[in-house]
Amino acid sequence: MSKLALVTGAGRGIGAAIAHKLAADGWRIAVCDLTKEPAVAVAATLSGSGHSGWAVDVSSEASVEALFDAVEAAHGPVTGLVCNAGVLLMAADGERPTIFDMTLDDWEKTHAVNTRGVFLSIRAYARRRRAMPVEGGRVTTTSSVAAELGGYRGSASYISSKSAILGFTKAMARELSSLGITVNCVAPGVIDAPMLAAATPRSAAPGSMDALAQAVPLGRLGTPEDIAGAVSFLLSEQASYITGATIDVNGGYRMA
């Protein structure tokens, strides 16, 4: 039986592209999203067999634990965990809220999904893999070029939440190494996906996306498939000696 990968935030955009790529690689996929309908719809379009769609609120401890219990009861142990779910909250006019106007509720909600959600997902996975080890365990997290640059179109709450993932990934790489599990991070750049649309203010001039693409050394916006390729590699056997790393997928927009 093929290995099982659980992908959060996979009902559309980058998460759906990751699910499609991993399915093409031969993985069985537990497609997870905040609501079940888009997750089931994506699962139905994947190549291969053994896929399923699930609802989960990654910010809720009870929801995450129930998800892992249900998925593993139905399909066996999760080998690969892809923490992709995320949220970017913008002001009503599409502009990024500054610290002067940011509400505590928006700050807390952003960190609940982007940071707490990764903690809860990895903890649920790690506890089950300690009780029932698997061969070739893999975890990927998702940060952002915004965290590495300290800005761009994301708010301070988004940048803060994604910055936390950079350090947390390294901590998890150390702690899960005794189980033979690698933990790595993917940091997307400017990707042509729903979150970029959400981060584009209504006041943006026509052609602003073209101008943005020209600011990328490779001369184009990234695609969800670009991110999916990096995740595919990190979950593969070829990446078995890579852990605690962050792979920048940004077309050269940010070079370390």
PEJORA-V525479 format. One record per residue. SS is DSSP state (alpha for helix, beta for strand, coil for the rest). NEAR is the number of other C-alpha atoms within 12 Angstrom. D_FIRST is the distance of its C-alpha to the first C-alpha in Angstrom with 1 decimal. Layout:
# PEJORA-V525479
ss=SS near=NEAR d_first=D_FIRST
ss=SS near=NEAR d_first=D_FIRST
This chain:
# PEJORA-V525479
ss=coil near=13 d_first=0.0
ss=coil near=22 d_first=3.8
ss=coil near=31 d_first=6.6
ss=beta near=38 d_first=9.0
ss=beta near=47 d_first=12.6
ss=beta near=54 d_first=15.5
ss=beta near=60 d_first=18.5
ss=coil near=52 d_first=21.9
ss=coil near=45 d_first=24.7
ss=coil near=46 d_first=22.5
ss=coil near=38 d_first=24.5
ss=coil near=33 d_first=26.6
ss=alpha near=33 d_first=27.9
ss=alpha near=40 d_first=26.2
ss=alpha near=44 d_first=23.3
ss=alpha near=42 d_first=22.5
ss=alpha near=35 d_first=22.7
ss=alpha near=49 d_first=20.3
ss=alpha near=54 d_first=17.8
ss=alpha near=39 d_first=18.3
ss=alpha near=34 d_first=18.1
ss=alpha near=43 d_first=14.9
ss=alpha near=34 d_first=13.3
ss=alpha near=22 d_first=15.0
ss=coil near=27 d_first=13.5
ss=coil near=24 d_first=10.0
ss=coil near=34 d_first=9.4
ss=beta near=37 d_first=8.9
ss=beta near=50 d_first=12.5
ss=beta near=52 d_first=14.6
ss=beta near=50 d_first=17.9
ss=beta near=45 d_first=20.8
ss=beta near=40 d_first=24.5
ss=coil near=32 d_first=27.7
ss=coil near=22 d_first=27.8
ss=alpha near=25 d_first=25.0
ss=alpha near=21 d_first=26.3
ss=alpha near=27 d_first=25.7
ss=alpha near=34 d_first=22.2
ss=alpha near=27 d_first=21.3
ss=alpha near=25 d_first=23.1
ss=alpha near=34 d_first=21.2
ss=alpha near=37 d_first=17.8
ss=alpha near=25 d_first=19.1
ss=alpha near=25 d_first=19.9
ss=coil near=31 d_first=16.8
ss=coil near=20 d_first=15.3
ss=coil near=22 d_first=11.9
ss=coil near=24 d_first=10.5
ss=coil near=26 d_first=9.4
ss=coil near=36 d_first=12.4
ss=beta near=39 d_first=15.2
ss=beta near=39 d_first=18.7
ss=beta near=37 d_first=20.5
ss=beta near=33 d_first=24.1
ss=coil near=39 d_first=25.1
ss=coil near=32 d_first=28.4
ss=coil near=42 d_first=27.5
ss=coil near=29 d_first=31.1
ss=coil near=25 d_first=30.8
ss=alpha near=23 d_first=29.6
ss=alpha near=17 d_first=29.0
ss=alpha near=24 d_first=27.0
ss=alpha near=34 d_first=24.7
ss=alpha near=27 d_first=24.2
ss=alpha near=22 d_first=23.6
ss=alpha near=36 d_first=21.0
ss=alpha near=40 d_first=18.9
ss=alpha near=22 d_first=19.4
ss=alpha near=22 d_first=18.5
ss=alpha near=34 d_first=15.4
ss=alpha near=26 d_first=13.9
ss=alpha near=13 d_first=15.2
ss=alpha near=18 d_first=13.5
ss=alpha near=26 d_first=10.1
ss=coil near=26 d_first=9.9
ss=coil near=36 d_first=11.4
ss=coil near=42 d_first=12.3
ss=coil near=41 d_first=12.0
ss=beta near=43 d_first=14.3
ss=beta near=51 d_first=17.4
ss=beta near=48 d_first=19.7
ss=coil near=47 d_first=23.1
ss=coil near=48 d_first=24.7
ss=coil near=45 d_first=26.8
ss=coil near=42 d_first=30.5
ss=coil near=37 d_first=33.9
ss=coil near=38 d_first=37.1
ss=coil near=37 d_first=40.2
ss=coil near=31 d_first=43.2
ss=coil near=23 d_first=46.8
ss=coil near=16 d_first=47.8
ss=coil near=15 d_first=49.2
ss=coil near=22 d_first=46.1
ss=coil near=24 d_first=47.7
ss=coil near=30 d_first=46.2
ss=coil near=26 d_first=47.8
ss=coil near=21 d_first=49.8
ss=coil near=16 d_first=50.4
ss=coil near=10 d_first=53.6
ss=coil near=18 d_first=52.0
ss=coil near=23 d_first=48.5
ss=coil near=19 d_first=48.1
ss=alpha near=16 d_first=46.6
ss=alpha near=13 d_first=44.3
ss=alpha near=26 d_first=42.8
ss=alpha near=28 d_first=42.5
ss=alpha near=23 d_first=40.7
ss=alpha near=26 d_first=38.4
ss=alpha near=33 d_first=37.4
ss=alpha near=33 d_first=36.6
ss=alpha near=31 d_first=34.8
ss=alpha near=39 d_first=32.2
ss=alpha near=42 d_first=32.1
ss=alpha near=39 d_first=32.5
ss=alpha near=29 d_first=32.0
ss=alpha near=40 d_first=28.9
ss=alpha near=45 d_first=27.3
ss=alpha near=33 d_first=28.6
ss=alpha near=31 d_first=27.2
ss=alpha near=44 d_first=23.7
ss=alpha near=47 d_first=23.4
ss=alpha near=26 d_first=25.0
ss=alpha near=33 d_first=22.7
ss=alpha near=42 d_first=19.6
ss=alpha near=37 d_first=21.5
ss=alpha near=21 d_first=22.6
ss=alpha near=26 d_first=19.2
ss=alpha near=31 d_first=17.9
ss=alpha near=22 d_first=21.0
ss=alpha near=12 d_first=20.4
ss=coil near=17 d_first=16.6
ss=coil near=22 d_first=16.1
ss=coil near=23 d_first=13.1
ss=coil near=22 d_first=13.1
ss=coil near=30 d_first=14.3
ss=coil near=41 d_first=15.4
ss=beta near=48 d_first=17.2
ss=beta near=51 d_first=19.9
ss=beta near=52 d_first=22.1
ss=beta near=52 d_first=25.3
ss=beta near=51 d_first=27.7
ss=coil near=42 d_first=31.4
ss=coil near=44 d_first=34.0
ss=alpha near=37 d_first=36.7
ss=alpha near=34 d_first=39.0
ss=alpha near=32 d_first=38.4
ss=alpha near=32 d_first=39.1
ss=alpha near=25 d_first=42.2
ss=coil near=20 d_first=43.4
ss=coil near=22 d_first=44.0
ss=coil near=24 d_first=43.7
ss=coil near=34 d_first=43.1
ss=coil near=40 d_first=41.3
ss=coil near=35 d_first=43.4
ss=alpha near=33 d_first=44.0
ss=alpha near=38 d_first=41.7
ss=alpha near=43 d_first=38.8
ss=alpha near=35 d_first=39.7
ss=alpha near=30 d_first=40.0
ss=alpha near=39 d_first=36.6
ss=alpha near=44 d_first=34.9
ss=alpha near=31 d_first=36.9
ss=alpha near=30 d_first=35.7
ss=alpha near=43 d_first=32.1
ss=alpha near=36 d_first=33.2
ss=alpha near=27 d_first=34.3
ss=alpha near=32 d_first=31.7
ss=alpha near=36 d_first=28.9
ss=alpha near=25 d_first=30.8
ss=alpha near=22 d_first=31.2
ss=alpha near=34 d_first=27.6
ss=alpha near=33 d_first=26.8
ss=alpha near=21 d_first=29.1
ss=alpha near=22 d_first=28.1
ss=alpha near=31 d_first=24.3
ss=alpha near=27 d_first=24.7
ss=alpha near=16 d_first=24.9
ss=alpha near=26 d_first=21.3
ss=coil near=26 d_first=20.3
ss=coil near=38 d_first=19.7
ss=beta near=42 d_first=21.5
ss=beta near=48 d_first=23.4
ss=beta near=46 d_first=25.0
ss=beta near=45 d_first=27.1
ss=beta near=42 d_first=27.6
ss=beta near=40 d_first=31.1
ss=beta near=42 d_first=31.6
ss=coil near=43 d_first=35.1
ss=coil near=43 d_first=36.7
ss=beta near=34 d_first=33.9
ss=coil near=27 d_first=34.6
ss=coil near=25 d_first=32.8
ss=alpha near=22 d_first=34.0
ss=alpha near=31 d_first=34.9
ss=alpha near=31 d_first=37.3
ss=alpha near=23 d_first=38.9
ss=alpha near=25 d_first=39.4
ss=coil near=32 d_first=41.0
ss=coil near=31 d_first=43.4
ss=coil near=23 d_first=46.8
ss=coil near=17 d_first=48.6
ss=coil near=14 d_first=51.5
ss=coil near=19 d_first=49.6
ss=coil near=12 d_first=51.6
ss=coil near=12 d_first=50.4
ss=coil near=12 d_first=48.6
ss=alpha near=17 d_first=47.5
ss=alpha near=24 d_first=43.9
ss=alpha near=17 d_first=45.2
ss=alpha near=16 d_first=47.3
ss=alpha near=28 d_first=44.3
ss=alpha near=24 d_first=42.3
ss=alpha near=19 d_first=45.2
ss=coil near=20 d_first=45.2
ss=coil near=23 d_first=41.8
ss=coil near=19 d_first=42.4
ss=coil near=18 d_first=39.8
ss=coil near=18 d_first=41.7
ss=coil near=23 d_first=39.1
ss=coil near=31 d_first=37.2
ss=beta near=33 d_first=33.6
ss=coil near=29 d_first=30.9
ss=alpha near=33 d_first=27.7
ss=alpha near=26 d_first=25.8
ss=alpha near=32 d_first=27.6
ss=alpha near=44 d_first=26.2
ss=alpha near=37 d_first=22.7
ss=alpha near=29 d_first=23.0
ss=alpha near=35 d_first=24.0
ss=alpha near=45 d_first=21.2
ss=alpha near=36 d_first=18.7
ss=alpha near=28 d_first=20.4
ss=alpha near=37 d_first=20.6
ss=coil near=43 d_first=16.8
ss=coil near=29 d_first=16.3
ss=alpha near=18 d_first=16.7
ss=alpha near=15 d_first=20.2
ss=alpha near=25 d_first=21.3
ss=coil near=23 d_first=20.4
ss=coil near=21 d_first=24.2
ss=coil near=27 d_first=25.2
ss=coil near=31 d_first=25.7
ss=coil near=32 d_first=28.5
ss=coil near=32 d_first=29.2
ss=beta near=33 d_first=30.2
ss=beta near=37 d_first=29.6
ss=beta near=33 d_first=32.3
ss=beta near=34 d_first=31.4
ss=coil near=36 d_first=34.9
ss=coil near=28 d_first=36.4
ss=coil near=23 d_first=38.8
ss=coil near=30 d_first=40.3
ss=coil near=26 d_first=40.1
ss=coil near=16 d_first=40.2
ss=coil near=12 d_first=40.1
